[in-house]
């Protein structure tokens, strides 16, 4: 099993601040464990950010991938 600290690719973590399944502290620990990870927090959004904010998720993914390409 790969350890999180061994991940060496750009990583984007999407999280809704009203997620009832996974608390923010857990997402922050996950982001801290993956070198260079980005945690994107969606206000007034639950667990399924891609269902609740599909347009914003697409914009954020596009921007993240563009930034990763040019880095």
N, CA, C, O and CB atoms as a CASP TS submission, in Angstrom:
PFRMAT TS
TARGET T0000
AUTHOR 0000-0000-0000
METHOD Language model
MODEL 1
PARENT N/A
ATOM      1  N   UNK     1       0.834  -1.190   0.000  1.00  0.00           N
ATOM      2  CA  UNK     1       0.000   0.000   0.000  1.00  0.00           C
ATOM      3  C   UNK     1       0.879   1.255   0.000  1.00  0.00           C
ATOM      4  O   UNK     1       1.861   1.329   0.738  1.00  0.00           O
ATOM      5  CB  UNK     1      -0.949  -0.002   1.219  1.00  0.00           C
ATOM      6  N   UNK     2       0.531   2.212  -0.808  1.00  0.00           N
ATOM      7  CA  UNK     2       1.297   3.457  -0.907  1.00  0.00           C
ATOM      8  C   UNK     2       1.014   4.327   0.320  1.00  0.00           C
ATOM      9  O   UNK     2      -0.132   4.504   0.732  1.00  0.00           O
ATOM     10  CB  UNK     2       0.945   4.224  -2.219  1.00  0.00           C
ATOM     11  N   UNK     3       2.086   4.856   0.881  1.00  0.00           N
ATOM     12  CA  UNK     3       1.939   5.804   1.976  1.00  0.00           C
ATOM     13  C   UNK     3       1.621   7.168   1.378  1.00  0.00           C
ATOM     14  O   UNK     3       2.144   7.513   0.318  1.00  0.00           O
ATOM     15  CB  UNK     3       3.227   5.859   2.863  1.00  0.00           C
ATOM     16  N   UNK     4       0.791   7.930   2.028  1.00  0.00           N
ATOM     17  CA  UNK     4       0.389   9.229   1.486  1.00  0.00           C
ATOM     18  C   UNK     4       1.579  10.132   1.214  1.00  0.00           C
ATOM     19  O   UNK     4       1.581  10.863   0.224  1.00  0.00           O
ATOM     20  CB  UNK     4      -0.562   9.919   2.436  1.00  0.00           C
ATOM     21  N   UNK     5       2.578  10.099   2.060  1.00  0.00           N
ATOM     22  CA  UNK     5       3.740  10.969   1.875  1.00  0.00           C
ATOM     23  C   UNK     5       4.552  10.605   0.636  1.00  0.00           C
ATOM     24  O   UNK     5       5.400  11.383   0.199  1.00  0.00           O
ATOM     25  CB  UNK     5       4.629  10.909   3.098  1.00  0.00           C
ATOM     26  N   UNK     6       4.297   9.421   0.065  1.00  0.00           N
ATOM     27  CA  UNK     6       5.009   8.984  -1.131  1.00  0.00           C
ATOM     28  C   UNK     6       4.342   9.450  -2.429  1.00  0.00           C
ATOM     29  O   UNK     6       4.905   9.279  -3.510  1.00  0.00           O
ATOM     30  CB  UNK     6       5.118   7.480  -1.131  1.00  0.00           C
ATOM     31  N   UNK     7       3.172  10.024  -2.330  1.00  0.00           N
ATOM     32  CA  UNK     7       2.480  10.524  -3.529  1.00  0.00           C
ATOM     33  C   UNK     7       3.263  11.713  -4.051  1.00  0.00           C
ATOM     34  O   UNK     7       3.496  12.681  -3.327  1.00  0.00           O
ATOM     35  CB  UNK     7       0.985  10.924  -3.219  1.00  0.00           C
ATOM     36  N   UNK     8       3.671  11.638  -5.319  1.00  0.00           N
ATOM     37  CA  UNK     8       4.491  12.715  -5.871  1.00  0.00           C
ATOM     38  C   UNK     8       3.882  13.312  -7.140  1.00  0.00           C
ATOM     39  O   UNK     8       4.599  13.709  -8.058  1.00  0.00           O
ATOM     40  CB  UNK     8       5.890  12.202  -6.165  1.00  0.00           C
ATOM     41  N   UNK     9       2.579  13.367  -7.176  1.00  0.00           N
ATOM     42  CA  UNK     9       1.861  13.994  -8.281  1.00  0.00           C
ATOM     43  C   UNK     9       0.948  15.072  -7.700  1.00  0.00           C
ATOM     44  O   UNK     9       0.557  14.989  -6.535  1.00  0.00           O
ATOM     45  CB  UNK     9       1.040  12.935  -9.106  1.00  0.00           C
ATOM     46  N   UNK    10       0.606  16.080  -8.499  1.00  0.00           N
ATOM     47  CA  UNK    10      -0.318  17.108  -8.001  1.00  0.00           C
ATOM     48  C   UNK    10      -1.622  16.459  -7.526  1.00  0.00           C
ATOM     49  O   UNK    10      -2.200  15.617  -8.214  1.00  0.00           O
ATOM     50  CB  UNK    10      -0.612  18.164  -9.106  1.00  0.00           C
ATOM     51  N   UNK    11      -2.066  16.863  -6.349  1.00  0.00           N
ATOM     52  CA  UNK    11      -3.251  16.263  -5.738  1.00  0.00           C
ATOM     53  C   UNK    11      -4.209  17.365  -5.293  1.00  0.00           C
ATOM     54  O   UNK    11      -3.828  18.285  -4.569  1.00  0.00           O
ATOM     55  CB  UNK    11      -2.858  15.361  -4.537  1.00  0.00           C
ATOM     56  N   UNK    12      -5.443  17.255  -5.735  1.00  0.00           N
ATOM     57  CA  UNK    12      -6.483  18.202  -5.347  1.00  0.00           C
ATOM     58  C   UNK    12      -7.532  17.465  -4.532  1.00  0.00           C
ATOM     59  O   UNK    12      -8.091  16.465  -4.980  1.00  0.00           O
ATOM     60  CB  UNK    12      -7.123  18.881  -6.594  1.00  0.00           C
ATOM     61  N   UNK    13      -7.792  17.961  -3.344  1.00  0.00           N
ATOM     62  CA  UNK    13      -8.807  17.388  -2.458  1.00  0.00           C
ATOM     63  C   UNK    13      -9.975  18.363  -2.419  1.00  0.00           C
ATOM     64  O   UNK    13      -9.809  19.528  -2.059  1.00  0.00           O
ATOM     65  CB  UNK    13      -8.235  17.116  -1.008  1.00  0.00           C
ATOM     66  N   UNK    14     -11.154  17.883  -2.790  1.00  0.00           N
ATOM     67  CA  UNK    14     -12.359  18.704  -2.785  1.00  0.00           C
ATOM     68  C   UNK    14     -13.204  18.300  -1.579  1.00  0.00           C
ATOM     69  O   UNK    14     -13.437  17.113  -1.346  1.00  0.00           O
ATOM     70  CB  UNK    14     -13.165  18.543  -4.123  1.00  0.00           C
ATOM     71  N   UNK    15     -13.658  19.283  -0.822  1.00  0.00           N
ATOM     72  CA  UNK    15     -14.419  18.988   0.387  1.00  0.00           C
ATOM     73  C   UNK    15     -15.492  20.040   0.618  1.00  0.00           C
ATOM     74  O   UNK    15     -15.233  21.237   0.496  1.00  0.00           O
ATOM     75  CB  UNK    15     -13.491  18.905   1.600  1.00  0.00           C
ATOM     76  N   UNK    16     -16.691  19.594   0.949  1.00  0.00           N
ATOM     77  CA  UNK    16     -17.791  20.495   1.291  1.00  0.00           C
ATOM     78  C   UNK    16     -17.823  20.739   2.784  1.00  0.00           C
ATOM     79  O   UNK    16     -17.750  19.794   3.570  1.00  0.00           O
ATOM     80  CB  UNK    16     -19.133  19.924   0.817  1.00  0.00           C
ATOM     81  N   UNK    17     -17.931  21.998   3.187  1.00  0.00           N
ATOM     82  CA  UNK    17     -17.856  22.333   4.611  1.00  0.00           C
ATOM     83  C   UNK    17     -19.019  21.766   5.428  1.00  0.00           C
ATOM     84  O   UNK    17     -18.958  21.761   6.657  1.00  0.00           O
ATOM     85  CB  UNK    17     -17.815  23.830   4.777  1.00  0.00           C
ATOM     86  N   UNK    18     -20.060  21.296   4.776  1.00  0.00           N
ATOM     87  CA  UNK    18     -21.175  20.686   5.492  1.00  0.00           C
ATOM     88  C   UNK    18     -21.173  19.158   5.328  1.00  0.00           C
ATOM     89  O   UNK    18     -22.204  18.511   5.513  1.00  0.00           O
ATOM     90  CB  UNK    18     -22.505  21.271   4.996  1.00  0.00           C
ATOM     91  N   UNK    19     -20.031  18.597   4.985  1.00  0.00           N
ATOM     92  CA  UNK    19     -19.884  17.152   4.823  1.00  0.00           C
ATOM     93  C   UNK    19     -20.167  16.471   6.162  1.00  0.00           C
ATOM     94  O   UNK    19     -19.470  16.711   7.148  1.00  0.00           O
ATOM     95  CB  UNK    19     -18.455  16.788   4.305  1.00  0.00           C
ATOM     96  N   UNK    20     -21.188  15.626   6.188  1.00  0.00           N
ATOM     97  CA  UNK    20     -21.565  14.933   7.417  1.00  0.00           C
ATOM     98  C   UNK    20     -20.786  13.632   7.609  1.00  0.00           C
ATOM     99  O   UNK    20     -20.860  13.023   8.676  1.00  0.00           O
ATOM    100  CB  UNK    20     -23.054  14.643   7.411  1.00  0.00           C
ATOM    101  N   UNK    21     -20.044  13.200   6.596  1.00  0.00           N
ATOM    102  CA  UNK    21     -19.303  11.940   6.685  1.00  0.00           C
ATOM    103  C   UNK    21     -17.861  12.111   7.137  1.00  0.00           C
ATOM    104  O   UNK    21     -17.362  11.321   7.939  1.00  0.00           O
ATOM    105  CB  UNK    21     -19.322  11.252   5.359  1.00  0.00           C
ATOM    106  N   UNK    22     -17.190  13.136   6.628  1.00  0.00           N
ATOM    107  CA  UNK    22     -15.782  13.336   6.928  1.00  0.00           C
ATOM    108  C   UNK    22     -15.556  14.753   7.436  1.00  0.00           C
ATOM    109  O   UNK    22     -15.876  15.715   6.737  1.00  0.00           O
ATOM    110  CB  UNK    22     -14.916  13.061   5.689  1.00  0.00           C
ATOM    111  N   UNK    23     -15.012  14.897   8.637  1.00  0.00           N
ATOM    112  CA  UNK    23     -14.809  16.231   9.210  1.00  0.00           C
ATOM    113  C   UNK    23     -13.646  16.973   8.547  1.00  0.00           C
ATOM    114  O   UNK    23     -12.772  16.372   7.921  1.00  0.00           O
ATOM    115  CB  UNK    23     -14.561  16.121  10.710  1.00  0.00           C
ATOM    116  N   UNK    24     -13.665  18.276   8.705  1.00  0.00           N
ATOM    117  CA  UNK    24     -12.614  19.128   8.125  1.00  0.00           C
ATOM    118  C   UNK    24     -11.232  18.729   8.630  1.00  0.00           C
ATOM    119  O   UNK    24     -10.273  18.709   7.859  1.00  0.00           O
ATOM    120  CB  UNK    24     -12.880  20.604   8.451  1.00  0.00           C
ATOM    121  N   UNK    25     -11.127  18.417   9.899  1.00  0.00           N
ATOM    122  CA  UNK    25      -9.824  18.052  10.468  1.00  0.00           C
ATOM    123  C   UNK    25      -9.221  16.863   9.725  1.00  0.00           C
ATOM    124  O   UNK    25      -8.009  16.811   9.512  1.00  0.00           O
ATOM    125  CB  UNK    25      -9.963  17.724  11.966  1.00  0.00           C
ATOM    126  N   UNK    26     -10.052  15.921   9.336  1.00  0.00           N
ATOM    127  CA  UNK    26      -9.577  14.759   8.602  1.00  0.00           C
ATOM    128  C   UNK    26      -9.067  15.163   7.215  1.00  0.00           C
ATOM    129  O   UNK    26      -8.058  14.639   6.744  1.00  0.00           O
ATOM    130  CB  UNK    26     -10.695  13.715   8.479  1.00  0.00           C
ATOM    131  N   UNK    27      -9.760  16.087   6.573  1.00  0.00           N
ATOM    132  CA  UNK    27      -9.326  16.557   5.257  1.00  0.00           C
ATOM    133  C   UNK    27      -8.024  17.350   5.364  1.00  0.00           C
ATOM    134  O   UNK    27      -7.158  17.247   4.496  1.00  0.00           O
ATOM    135  CB  UNK    27     -10.420  17.420   4.607  1.00  0.00           C
ATOM    136  N   UNK    28      -7.891  18.129   6.416  1.00  0.00           N
ATOM    137  CA  UNK    28      -6.660  18.888   6.620  1.00  0.00           C
ATOM    138  C   UNK    28      -5.485  17.955   6.894  1.00  0.00           C
ATOM    139  O   UNK    28      -4.376  18.202   6.420  1.00  0.00           O
ATOM    140  CB  UNK    28      -6.829  19.879   7.776  1.00  0.00           C
ATOM    141  N   UNK    29      -5.718  16.885   7.656  1.00  0.00           N
ATOM    142  CA  UNK    29      -4.656  15.896   7.897  1.00  0.00           C
ATOM    143  C   UNK    29      -4.260  15.196   6.602  1.00  0.00           C
ATOM    144  O   UNK    29      -3.078  14.960   6.350  1.00  0.00           O
ATOM    145  CB  UNK    29      -5.113  14.857   8.940  1.00  0.00           C
ATOM    146  N   UNK    30      -5.252  14.867   5.788  1.00  0.00           N
ATOM    147  CA  UNK    30      -4.995  14.227   4.503  1.00  0.00           C
ATOM    148  C   UNK    30      -4.158  15.143   3.614  1.00  0.00           C
ATOM    149  O   UNK    30      -3.170  14.703   3.027  1.00  0.00           O
ATOM    150  CB  UNK    30      -6.320  13.860   3.805  1.00  0.00           C
ATOM    151  N   UNK    31      -4.542  16.397   3.512  1.00  0.00           N
ATOM    152  CA  UNK    31      -3.805  17.354   2.689  1.00  0.00           C
ATOM    153  C   UNK    31      -2.383  17.553   3.210  1.00  0.00           C
ATOM    154  O   UNK    31      -1.448  17.691   2.422  1.00  0.00           O
ATOM    155  CB  UNK    31      -4.541  18.695   2.648  1.00  0.00           C
ATOM    156  N   UNK    32      -2.219  17.569   4.519  1.00  0.00           N
ATOM    157  CA  UNK    32      -0.886  17.744   5.110  1.00  0.00           C
ATOM    158  C   UNK    32      -0.007  16.520   4.875  1.00  0.00           C
ATOM    159  O   UNK    32       1.216  16.646   4.798  1.00  0.00           O
ATOM    160  CB  UNK    32      -1.001  18.020   6.614  1.00  0.00           C
ATOM    161  N   UNK    33      -0.607  15.349   4.763  1.00  0.00           N
ATOM    162  CA  UNK    33       0.153  14.113   4.583  1.00  0.00           C
ATOM    163  C   UNK    33       0.635  13.918   3.152  1.00  0.00           C
ATOM    164  O   UNK    33       1.590  13.176   2.923  1.00  0.00           O
ATOM    165  CB  UNK    33      -0.685  12.933   4.993  1.00  0.00           C
ATOM    166  N   UNK    34      -0.005  14.569   2.186  1.00  0.00           N
ATOM    167  CA  UNK    34       0.371  14.440   0.775  1.00  0.00           C
ATOM    168  C   UNK    34       1.179  15.678   0.404  1.00  0.00           C
ATOM    169  O   UNK    34       0.653  16.790   0.436  1.00  0.00           O
ATOM    170  CB  UNK    34      -0.899  14.280  -0.159  1.00  0.00           C
ATOM    171  N   UNK    35       2.448  15.501   0.054  1.00  0.00           N
ATOM    172  CA  UNK    35       3.285  16.663  -0.269  1.00  0.00           C
ATOM    173  C   UNK    35       2.682  17.527  -1.383  1.00  0.00           C
ATOM    174  O   UNK    35       2.363  17.040  -2.467  1.00  0.00           O
ATOM    175  CB  UNK    35       4.679  16.198  -0.680  1.00  0.00           C
ATOM    176  N   UNK    36       2.538  18.808  -1.087  1.00  0.00           N
ATOM    177  CA  UNK    36       2.051  19.748  -2.081  1.00  0.00           C
ATOM    178  C   UNK    36       0.576  19.646  -2.414  1.00  0.00           C
ATOM    179  O   UNK    36       0.127  20.264  -3.379  1.00  0.00           O
ATOM    180  CB  UNK    36       2.813  19.578  -3.302  1.00  0.00           C
ATOM    181  N   UNK    37      -0.190  18.888  -1.650  1.00  0.00           N
ATOM    182  CA  UNK    37      -1.621  18.747  -1.928  1.00  0.00           C
ATOM    183  C   UNK    37      -2.347  20.068  -1.715  1.00  0.00           C
ATOM    184  O   UNK    37      -1.940  20.901  -0.906  1.00  0.00           O
ATOM    185  CB  UNK    37      -2.238  17.658  -1.041  1.00  0.00           C
ATOM    186  N   UNK    38      -3.429  20.234  -2.461  1.00  0.00           N
ATOM    187  CA  UNK    38      -4.283  21.414  -2.341  1.00  0.00           C
ATOM    188  C   UNK    38      -5.647  20.974  -1.836  1.00  0.00           C
ATOM    189  O   UNK    38      -6.261  20.067  -2.399  1.00  0.00           O
ATOM    190  CB  UNK    38      -4.407  22.165  -3.702  1.00  0.00           C
ATOM    191  N   UNK    39      -6.120  21.613  -0.781  1.00  0.00           N
ATOM    192  CA  UNK    39      -7.455  21.349  -0.245  1.00  0.00           C
ATOM    193  C   UNK    39      -8.360  22.502  -0.645  1.00  0.00           C
ATOM    194  O   UNK    39      -8.136  23.648  -0.255  1.00  0.00           O
ATOM    195  CB  UNK    39      -7.426  21.168   1.312  1.00  0.00           C
ATOM    196  N   UNK    40      -9.380  22.187  -1.423  1.00  0.00           N
ATOM    197  CA  UNK    40     -10.364  23.184  -1.867  1.00  0.00           C
ATOM    198  C   UNK    40     -11.641  22.951  -1.075  1.00  0.00           C
ATOM    199  O   UNK    40     -12.221  21.866  -1.123  1.00  0.00           O
ATOM    200  CB  UNK    40     -10.633  23.092  -3.423  1.00  0.00           C
ATOM    201  N   UNK    41     -12.076  23.973  -0.347  1.00  0.00           N
ATOM    202  CA  UNK    41     -13.257  23.860   0.506  1.00  0.00           C
ATOM    203  C   UNK    41     -14.417  24.616  -0.133  1.00  0.00           C
ATOM    204  O   UNK    41     -14.290  25.779  -0.518  1.00  0.00           O
ATOM    205  CB  UNK    41     -12.967  24.403   1.934  1.00  0.00           C
ATOM    206  N   UNK    42     -15.549  23.925  -0.235  1.00  0.00           N
ATOM    207  CA  UNK    42     -16.750  24.508  -0.833  1.00  0.00           C
ATOM    208  C   UNK    42     -17.729  24.874   0.281  1.00  0.00           C
ATOM    209  O   UNK    42     -18.232  23.990   0.975  1.00  0.00           O
ATOM    210  CB  UNK    42     -17.408  23.520  -1.852  1.00  0.00           C
ATOM    211  N   UNK    43     -18.002  26.169   0.459  1.00  0.00           N
ATOM    212  CA  UNK    43     -18.957  26.579   1.484  1.00  0.00           C
ATOM    213  C   UNK    43     -20.375  26.120   1.136  1.00  0.00           C
ATOM    214  O   UNK    43     -20.731  25.959  -0.031  1.00  0.00           O
ATOM    215  CB  UNK    43     -18.923  28.101   1.660  1.00  0.00           C
ATOM    216  N   UNK    44     -21.152  25.921   2.167  1.00  0.00           N
ATOM    217  CA  UNK    44     -22.563  25.544   2.024  1.00  0.00           C
ATOM    218  C   UNK    44     -22.738  24.337   1.099  1.00  0.00           C
ATOM    219  O   UNK    44     -23.670  24.292   0.297  1.00  0.00           O
ATOM    220  CB  UNK    44     -23.373  26.729   1.488  1.00  0.00           C
ATOM    221  N   UNK    45     -21.842  23.367   1.216  1.00  0.00           N
ATOM    222  CA  UNK    45     -21.861  22.186   0.372  1.00  0.00           C
ATOM    223  C   UNK    45     -21.626  20.960   1.241  1.00  0.00           C
ATOM    224  O   UNK    45     -20.847  20.998   2.194  1.00  0.00           O
ATOM    225  CB  UNK    45     -20.797  22.283  -0.754  1.00  0.00           C
ATOM    226  N   UNK    46     -22.308  19.876   0.901  1.00  0.00           N
ATOM    227  CA  UNK    46     -22.175  18.639   1.654  1.00  0.00           C
ATOM    228  C   UNK    46     -21.098  17.728   1.090  1.00  0.00           C
ATOM    229  O   UNK    46     -20.111  18.191   0.517  1.00  0.00           O
ATOM    230  CB  UNK    46     -23.489  17.912   1.681  1.00  0.00           C
ATOM    231  N   UNK    47     -21.302  16.419   1.260  1.00  0.00           N
ATOM    232  CA  UNK    47     -20.297  15.423   0.900  1.00  0.00           C
ATOM    233  C   UNK    47     -20.062  15.316  -0.608  1.00  0.00           C
ATOM    234  O   UNK    47     -18.924  15.115  -1.032  1.00  0.00           O
ATOM    235  CB  UNK    47     -20.706  14.082   1.436  1.00  0.00           C
ATOM    236  N   UNK    48     -21.087  15.443  -1.407  1.00  0.00           N
ATOM    237  CA  UNK    48     -20.982  15.223  -2.854  1.00  0.00           C
ATOM    238  C   UNK    48     -20.798  16.551  -3.595  1.00  0.00           C
ATOM    239  O   UNK    48     -21.709  17.028  -4.271  1.00  0.00           O
ATOM    240  CB  UNK    48     -22.238  14.490  -3.380  1.00  0.00           C
ATOM    241  N   UNK    49     -19.613  17.135  -3.457  1.00  0.00           N
ATOM    242  CA  UNK    49     -19.380  18.447  -4.069  1.00  0.00           C
ATOM    243  C   UNK    49     -19.593  18.411  -5.576  1.00  0.00           C
ATOM    244  O   UNK    49     -20.060  19.394  -6.151  1.00  0.00           O
ATOM    245  CB  UNK    49     -17.966  18.931  -3.760  1.00  0.00           C
ATOM    246  N   UNK    50     -19.266  17.317  -6.219  1.00  0.00           N
ATOM    247  CA  UNK    50     -19.414  17.223  -7.679  1.00  0.00           C
ATOM    248  C   UNK    50     -20.872  17.209  -8.114  1.00  0.00           C
ATOM    249  O   UNK    50     -21.179  17.587  -9.245  1.00  0.00           O
ATOM    250  CB  UNK    50     -18.722  15.974  -8.193  1.00  0.00           C
ATOM    251  N   UNK    51     -21.772  16.782  -7.239  1.00  0.00           N
ATOM    252  CA  UNK    51     -23.207  16.811  -7.559  1.00  0.00           C
ATOM    253  C   UNK    51     -23.816  18.164  -7.208  1.00  0.00           C
ATOM    254  O   UNK    51     -24.661  18.689  -7.933  1.00  0.00           O
ATOM    255  CB  UNK    51     -23.952  15.690  -6.809  1.00  0.00           C
ATOM    256  N   UNK    52     -23.371  18.714  -6.085  1.00  0.00           N
ATOM    257  CA  UNK    52     -23.960  19.954  -5.598  1.00  0.00           C
ATOM    258  C   UNK    52     -23.435  21.200  -6.305  1.00  0.00           C
ATOM    259  O   UNK    52     -24.160  22.187  -6.431  1.00  0.00           O
ATOM    260  CB  UNK    52     -23.713  20.078  -4.132  1.00  0.00           C
ATOM    261  N   UNK    53     -22.193  21.168  -6.766  1.00  0.00           N
ATOM    262  CA  UNK    53     -21.552  22.328  -7.396  1.00  0.00           C
ATOM    263  C   UNK    53     -20.780  21.895  -8.654  1.00  0.00           C
ATOM    264  O   UNK    53     -19.583  22.159  -8.767  1.00  0.00           O
ATOM    265  CB  UNK    53     -20.595  23.035  -6.390  1.00  0.00           C
ATOM    266  N   UNK    54     -21.462  21.231  -9.597  1.00  0.00           N
ATOM    267  CA  UNK    54     -20.731  20.671 -10.746  1.00  0.00           C
ATOM    268  C   UNK    54     -19.979  21.708 -11.579  1.00  0.00           C
ATOM    269  O   UNK    54     -18.859  21.448 -12.019  1.00  0.00           O
ATOM    270  CB  UNK    54     -21.688  19.941 -11.636  1.00  0.00           C
ATOM    271  N   UNK    55     -20.567  22.858 -11.798  1.00  0.00           N
ATOM    272  CA  UNK    55     -19.895  23.871 -12.616  1.00  0.00           C
ATOM    273  C   UNK    55     -18.641  24.390 -11.927  1.00  0.00           C
ATOM    274  O   UNK    55     -17.605  24.574 -12.566  1.00  0.00           O
ATOM    275  CB  UNK    55     -20.846  25.032 -12.916  1.00  0.00           C
ATOM    276  N   UNK    56     -18.739  24.625 -10.630  1.00  0.00           N
ATOM    277  CA  UNK    56     -17.594  25.124  -9.878  1.00  0.00           C
ATOM    278  C   UNK    56     -16.499  24.061  -9.806  1.00  0.00           C
ATOM    279  O   UNK    56     -15.316  24.385  -9.909  1.00  0.00           O
ATOM    280  CB  UNK    56     -18.021  25.551  -8.462  1.00  0.00           C
ATOM    281  N   UNK    57     -16.882  22.804  -9.632  1.00  0.00           N
ATOM    282  CA  UNK    57     -15.902  21.715  -9.593  1.00  0.00           C
ATOM    283  C   UNK    57     -15.157  21.635 -10.919  1.00  0.00           C
ATOM    284  O   UNK    57     -13.935  21.486 -10.931  1.00  0.00           O
ATOM    285  CB  UNK    57     -16.592  20.365  -9.280  1.00  0.00           C
ATOM    286  N   UNK    58     -15.869  21.729 -12.028  1.00  0.00           N
ATOM    287  CA  UNK    58     -15.224  21.681 -13.339  1.00  0.00           C
ATOM    288  C   UNK    58     -14.242  22.850 -13.492  1.00  0.00           C
ATOM    289  O   UNK    58     -13.125  22.659 -13.974  1.00  0.00           O
ATOM    290  CB  UNK    58     -16.287  21.716 -14.468  1.00  0.00           C
ATOM    291  N   UNK    59     -14.646  24.040 -13.090  1.00  0.00           N
ATOM    292  CA  UNK    59     -13.743  25.197 -13.174  1.00  0.00           C
ATOM    293  C   UNK    59     -12.497  24.991 -12.311  1.00  0.00           C
ATOM    294  O   UNK    59     -11.377  25.271 -12.738  1.00  0.00           O
ATOM    295  CB  UNK    59     -14.475  26.482 -12.741  1.00  0.00           C
ATOM    296  N   UNK    60     -12.711  24.500 -11.099  1.00  0.00           N
ATOM    297  CA  UNK    60     -11.582  24.284 -10.194  1.00  0.00           C
ATOM    298  C   UNK    60     -10.655  23.180 -10.706  1.00  0.00           C
ATOM    299  O   UNK    60      -9.434  23.311 -10.620  1.00  0.00           O
ATOM    300  CB  UNK    60     -12.089  23.932  -8.794  1.00  0.00           C
ATOM    301  N   UNK    61     -11.219  22.105 -11.233  1.00  0.00           N
ATOM    302  CA  UNK    61     -10.396  21.034 -11.804  1.00  0.00           C
ATOM    303  C   UNK    61      -9.604  21.535 -13.003  1.00  0.00           C
ATOM    304  O   UNK    61      -8.421  21.225 -13.143  1.00  0.00           O
ATOM    305  CB  UNK    61     -11.271  19.844 -12.215  1.00  0.00           C
ATOM    306  N   UNK    62     -10.245  22.301 -13.858  1.00  0.00           N
ATOM    307  CA  UNK    62      -9.574  22.844 -15.032  1.00  0.00           C
ATOM    308  C   UNK    62      -8.410  23.741 -14.608  1.00  0.00           C
ATOM    309  O   UNK    62      -7.309  23.625 -15.146  1.00  0.00           O
ATOM    310  CB  UNK    62     -10.571  23.629 -15.910  1.00  0.00           C
ATOM    311  N   UNK    63      -8.648  24.619 -13.660  1.00  0.00           N
ATOM    312  CA  UNK    63      -7.596  25.523 -13.186  1.00  0.00           C
ATOM    313  C   UNK    63      -6.465  24.737 -12.531  1.00  0.00           C
ATOM    314  O   UNK    63      -5.293  25.056 -12.734  1.00  0.00           O
ATOM    315  CB  UNK    63      -8.171  26.550 -12.195  1.00  0.00           C
ATOM    316  N   UNK    64      -6.801  23.720 -11.752  1.00  0.00           N
ATOM    317  CA  UNK    64      -5.794  22.903 -11.086  1.00  0.00           C
ATOM    318  C   UNK    64      -4.932  22.165 -12.108  1.00  0.00           C
ATOM    319  O   UNK    64      -3.708  22.141 -11.987  1.00  0.00           O
ATOM    320  CB  UNK    64      -6.460  21.904 -10.131  1.00  0.00           C
ATOM    321  N   UNK    65      -5.562  21.571 -13.104  1.00  0.00           N
ATOM    322  CA  UNK    65      -4.817  20.840 -14.129  1.00  0.00           C
ATOM    323  C   UNK    65      -3.952  21.781 -14.964  1.00  0.00           C
ATOM    324  O   UNK    65      -2.830  21.426 -15.324  1.00  0.00           O
ATOM    325  CB  UNK    65      -5.778  20.070 -15.037  1.00  0.00           C
ATOM    326  N   UNK    66      -4.449  22.957 -15.272  1.00  0.00           N
ATOM    327  CA  UNK    66      -3.654  23.929 -16.020  1.00  0.00           C
ATOM    328  C   UNK    66      -2.430  24.350 -15.215  1.00  0.00           C
ATOM    329  O   UNK    66      -1.325  24.438 -15.751  1.00  0.00           O
ATOM    330  CB  UNK    66      -4.505  25.160 -16.382  1.00  0.00           C
ATOM    331  N   UNK    67      -2.633  24.608 -13.933  1.00  0.00           N
ATOM    332  CA  UNK    67      -1.515  24.988 -13.074  1.00  0.00           C
ATOM    333  C   UNK    67      -0.498  23.856 -12.980  1.00  0.00           C
ATOM    334  O   UNK    67       0.708  24.105 -13.002  1.00  0.00           O
ATOM    335  CB  UNK    67      -2.018  25.368 -11.673  1.00  0.00           C
ATOM    336  N   UNK    68      -0.969  22.621 -12.877  1.00  0.00           N
ATOM    337  CA  UNK    68      -0.066  21.462 -12.797  1.00  0.00           C
ATOM    338  C   UNK    68       0.735  21.301 -14.079  1.00  0.00           C
ATOM    339  O   UNK    68       1.902  20.911 -14.038  1.00  0.00           O
ATOM    340  CB  UNK    68      -0.861  20.178 -12.514  1.00  0.00           C
ATOM    341  N   UNK    69       0.117  21.599 -15.220  1.00  0.00           N
ATOM    342  CA  UNK    69       0.815  21.487 -16.512  1.00  0.00           C
ATOM    343  C   UNK    69       1.946  22.486 -16.638  1.00  0.00           C
ATOM    344  O   UNK    69       2.985  22.191 -17.230  1.00  0.00           O
ATOM    345  CB  UNK    69      -0.161  21.683 -17.658  1.00  0.00           C
ATOM    346  N   UNK    70       1.741  23.677 -16.076  1.00  0.00           N
ATOM    347  CA  UNK    70       2.728  24.739 -16.237  1.00  0.00           C
ATOM    348  C   UNK    70       3.747  24.781 -15.111  1.00  0.00           C
ATOM    349  O   UNK    70       4.699  25.560 -15.165  1.00  0.00           O
ATOM    350  CB  UNK    70       2.036  26.063 -16.332  1.00  0.00           C
ATOM    351  N   UNK    71       3.559  23.963 -14.103  1.00  0.00           N
ATOM    352  CA  UNK    71       4.494  23.968 -12.943  1.00  0.00           C
ATOM    353  C   UNK    71       5.766  23.198 -13.237  1.00  0.00           C
ATOM    354  O   UNK    71       6.645  23.107 -12.380  1.00  0.00           O
ATOM    355  CB  UNK    71       3.818  23.368 -11.701  1.00  0.00           C
TER
END
